[in-house]
Amino acid sequence: MQRPLLTGLFALLLAAPLSAQEKKFQVQMEKDLVYGKGGQTELKLDLAMPKDGAGPFPAVVCVHGGGWRGGSRTDLTKTIEMFAGRGFVAVAVTYRLVPTAAFPAQIEDCKASVRWLRANAKKYKIDPDRIGAIGMSAGGHLVSLLGTTVKEDGLEGSGGNADFSSGVQAVISFFGPSDLSERTWNPDLEKSLIEPLVGGPFADKPELFKKASPVTYVRKGAPPFLLFHGTADKIVPVSQSRILAEKLKAAGASVKLVEIEGADHGWAGPKLLETIEQSVKFLEEQLKKEQK
C-alpha cells in the first residue's frame, strides 16, 4: 500500500512558488544538527536562518507528514528556506516513526525540538518567546498537539533540555487529524495507520486513541491556530479540522478554519499559492506583531 498521507508531494508543490519568491534576507543553512535523543536514537533537524540582521528572529518548527510512518525533514527544505528569507529561523525536524516507535514518541520528539530551539536561542538569534509550528497531515496532527498540550499532560518525553518550555505561540495545520477516537476514518486507513500509531485497535485501546487526539487537550490559553482542509479529503475528513476549530473557539482561543472547496488531501495552483501566503501572513502577524 502506498503511503496515503502526503509527504514529498506537498513539498514539491511548494518548491516552485516558494523558491521563486523574492527574499528579504539572505539565507544561511545548517543541516544534520542533533537536537536530542528519542530512546537511543539521535534526533536531527535542518535549520535555515537569516544570514544578515541582528535578530532576535521568531522561529518556526516545520513537521513533515507521511502517516506517522514515512516522510522526511528533507521534504521541507524549500519551506524552511522560504521562511528564513522572510525573517524567521526555521527548522525541519526528524521524529521517530511507526513501526519502530509508537505514540507518544512522535510528539515527544517534536517537543524536544522546541525545547532545543529555546536552549540555543542566543546562538541562532531566536526570540524564545515567539515560536510557531506548521505541519501537514500527520505533521498537522503533531503541531496541533504542540499547541494544545502542556507539561502536565505528560507528553514531554526525555529528549533533552528539560528545563525549557515546549510551548508554541502559533500553529498552522494543513489537513491534520485532531480526534482519532471520532472513528470517521476509512476502516482500511484506521487499521493501516492509526492502529499502528497507538499500538492496537480502538476496541482494545480507546484511552490511547483519546490520548493521541489534540482535541483532548484543548483548554483556555491555547495559542492562535490556522487550519486548512479540503472539503473532499478522502484521507482525513474535513470534520477533523471542524471539530478542532469548534473546541478551540469554545475555549476562547483564536482560530481560523479555511476550507478549500472540492480539494482532496492537498491542492495545487492558485489555491496553493494563496494558502502559502496566508500561512506566512498569519505567522508574521502572530510572531512579529510587537517587533519593530
C-alpha positions in Angstrom: 0.0 0.0 0.0 1.4 3.4 -1.0 1.7 6.0 1.8 -1.6 7.7 1.7 -0.7 10.8 3.7 1.2 13.3 1.7 4.9 13.8 2.2 7.0 14.8 -0.7 4.1 15.8 -2.9 3.1 18.8 -0.9 6.8 19.8 -0.6 7.2 19.5 -4.4 4.1 21.7 -5.0 5.6 24.2 -2.5 9.0 24.3 -4.0 8.3 26.3 -7.2 6.4 29.2 -5.7 8.5 29.4 -2.6 11.8 29.4 -4.3 10.6 32.0 -6.8 9.6 34.5 -4.1 11.8 37.5 -3.6 13.7 37.0 -0.4 14.0 39.8 2.1 17.0 38.1 3.8 19.9 36.1 2.6 19.6 32.6 4.0 22.1 30.5 5.9 21.5 26.7 6.2 22.8 24.3 8.8 22.0 20.6 8.4 22.0 17.5 10.5 22.0 19.3 13.8 21.4 16.9 16.7 18.6 18.3 18.8 18.0 15.4 21.3 17.5 11.7 21.7 14.5 9.6 21.2 15.3 6.5 23.2 18.7 5.5 21.9 18.1 7.4 18.6 19.8 10.7 17.8 17.2 13.2 16.6 18.3 15.7 13.9 17.0 18.8 12.3 17.9 21.1 9.5 17.9 24.9 10.2 17.6 27.9 8.0 18.1 31.4 9.3 18.5 34.9 8.0 22.2 35.5 7.2 22.0 39.2 7.8 20.3 41.1 10.6 20.9 41.1 14.4 17.7 39.4 15.4 16.3 38.0 17.5 14.0 36.4 15.0 10.9 34.4 15.6 11.2 30.7 14.9 9.1 28.2 13.0 9.1 24.4 13.6 8.1 22.6 10.4 6.9 19.0 10.8 6.6 16.6 7.8 3.7 14.3 7.1 3.7 10.7 6.0 1.1 8.8 8.1 3.5 8.8 11.1 5.5 6.1 9.3 7.1 7.9 6.4 8.3 11.2 5.1 11.5 13.1 5.9 12.6 16.5 7.1 14.2 17.0 3.7 10.7 17.2 2.2 10.6 20.7 3.8 14.0 22.1 2.8 12.4 24.6 0.4 9.9 25.5 3.1 12.4 26.4 5.7 14.5 28.3 3.2 11.4 30.4 2.3 10.7 31.2 6.0 14.3 32.2 6.6 14.1 34.5 3.7 11.0 36.1 5.3 12.8 36.8 8.6 12.3 33.6 10.6 14.6 31.0 11.9 13.0 27.8 10.6 13.7 24.2 11.3 12.6 20.9 9.7 12.6 18.2 12.3 13.0 14.4 12.3 10.8 12.4 14.6 10.6 8.7 15.3 8.3 6.7 13.0 6.0 3.8 13.2 6.5 0.8 13.5 9.8 1.4 15.2 8.2 3.7 17.7 4.5 4.1 18.7 2.8 7.1 20.2 3.7 9.3 22.1 7.3 9.0 20.7 6.4 11.3 17.8 5.1 14.2 19.9 7.8 13.8 22.5 10.4 14.3 19.7 8.6 17.4 18.4 8.5 18.9 21.9 12.2 18.2 22.3 12.9 20.2 19.1 11.0 23.2 20.5 13.0 23.0 23.8 16.2 22.8 21.8 15.4 26.0 20.0 14.9 27.8 23.3 18.1 26.3 24.7 20.0 27.5 21.7 18.2 30.8 21.2 21.2 33.0 21.7 23.4 31.0 19.2 20.8 31.1 16.4 19.4 34.6 17.1 16.0 33.3 18.1 13.4 35.1 20.2 12.4 32.3 22.6 9.0 33.8 23.2 8.0 33.7 19.6 8.0 30.1 18.2 5.4 28.8 15.8 4.7 25.4 14.3 3.4 24.3 10.9 2.7 20.7 9.7 0.9 18.8 7.0 -1.3 15.8 7.5 0.4 13.7 10.2 2.6 16.7 10.8 -0.6 18.8 11.2 -1.6 16.3 13.9 1.7 16.7 15.7 1.8 20.5 15.6 -1.8 20.6 16.9 -0.6 18.6 19.8 2.2 21.1 20.3 -0.4 23.8 20.5 -2.9 22.1 22.8 -0.7 20.2 25.3 1.2 21.5 28.3 3.8 19.9 30.5 1.3 18.5 32.9 -0.2 16.3 30.1 2.8 14.0 30.4 4.0 14.1 26.7 7.3 15.9 27.2 9.5 12.7 27.0 13.2 12.7 27.9 14.7 14.1 24.7 16.8 16.8 26.4 16.7 20.4 27.6 14.0 19.6 30.2 14.4 23.0 31.8 12.9 24.7 28.8 9.3 25.0 27.7 8.0 23.1 24.7 5.1 25.6 24.2 4.4 27.3 20.9 2.8 30.7 20.2 1.1 29.9 16.9 0.0 26.8 15.0 -0.8 26.1 11.4 -2.2 22.7 10.5 -2.8 21.5 6.9 -5.4 18.7 6.9 -4.2 17.2 10.2 -6.2 14.7 12.2 -7.5 16.1 15.5 -9.8 13.4 17.0 -8.6 9.9 16.5 -11.5 8.5 18.6 -14.2 10.0 16.3 -13.9 6.9 14.1 -14.9 8.7 10.8 -12.0 7.1 9.0 -11.9 4.6 6.2 -11.6 1.3 8.1 -8.6 0.3 6.0 -6.8 3.6 6.9 -7.6 3.2 10.6 -6.2 -0.3 10.5 -3.1 0.6 8.5 -2.2 4.0 10.0 -3.9 4.8 13.3 -3.8 1.4 14.9 0.0 1.1 14.4 0.4 4.6 15.8 -1.4 3.9 19.1 -0.4 0.2 19.3 -3.7 -1.6 18.7 -7.4 -1.3 17.6 -9.9 1.0 19.2 -11.7 -1.8 21.0 -8.6 -2.6 22.9 -7.1 0.8 23.4 -9.8 3.5 23.4 -7.8 5.5 26.0 -4.8 5.7 23.7 -7.0 6.9 20.8 -8.1 9.7 23.1 -4.6 10.4 24.4 -3.3 10.8 20.9 -6.0 13.3 19.9 -5.3 17.1 20.1 -9.0 17.9 20.9 -8.5 16.0 24.2 -6.2 18.8 25.5 -7.9 21.9 24.2 -8.0 24.4 27.1 -8.1 28.1 27.8 -4.9 29.7 26.9 -4.3 27.8 23.7 -2.2 29.7 21.1 -3.8 31.0 17.8 -4.5 28.3 15.2 -4.8 28.5 11.4 -6.4 25.4 9.9 -6.5 24.4 6.2 -8.6 21.5 4.9 -10.0 20.3 1.6 -13.8 19.6 1.7 -13.3 16.5 -0.4 -10.4 15.0 1.6 -10.7 11.2 1.3 -7.9 10.5 3.8 -8.5 12.9 6.8 -12.2 14.0 6.7 -12.7 17.8 6.9 -14.7 17.1 10.0 -11.4 16.7 11.8 -10.5 20.3 11.4 -14.0 21.5 12.1 -14.1 19.6 15.4 -10.8 21.2 16.4 -11.9 24.6 15.4 -15.1 24.3 17.4 -13.2 23.1 20.5 -10.7 25.9 20.3 -13.4 28.6 19.9 -15.3 27.2 22.8 -12.2 27.5 24.9 -11.7 31.1 23.9 -8.8 30.6 21.6 -8.2 32.4 18.3 -8.8 30.0 15.4 -9.5 30.4 11.7 -10.5 27.4 9.5 -10.0 27.8 5.8 -11.9 25.1 3.8 -10.7 24.5 0.3 -13.8 23.7 -1.7 -13.6 20.4 -3.6 -9.9 19.8 -2.6 -8.7 16.4 -1.6 -5.6 15.7 0.6 -3.6 18.6 -0.8 -4.0 21.1 -3.6 -2.0 23.0 -6.2 -2.1 26.0 -8.5 -3.6 29.4 -7.3 -5.2 27.8 -4.2 -1.8 26.6 -3.1 -0.2 30.0 -3.6 -2.9 31.6 -1.7 -2.7 29.3 1.3 1.1 29.7 1.4 0.7 33.4 1.6 -2.0 33.1 4.2 0.4 31.0 6.3 3.2 33.4 6.1 1.0 36.4 6.9 -0.5 34.5 9.9 2.9 33.8 11.3 4.1 37.3 10.7 1.0 38.7 12.4 1.3 36.3 15.4 5.0 36.2 15.9 6.2 39.6 14.7 3.3 41.8 15.8 5.2 43.6 18.6 8.5 43.7 16.8 9.8 46.9 15.2 
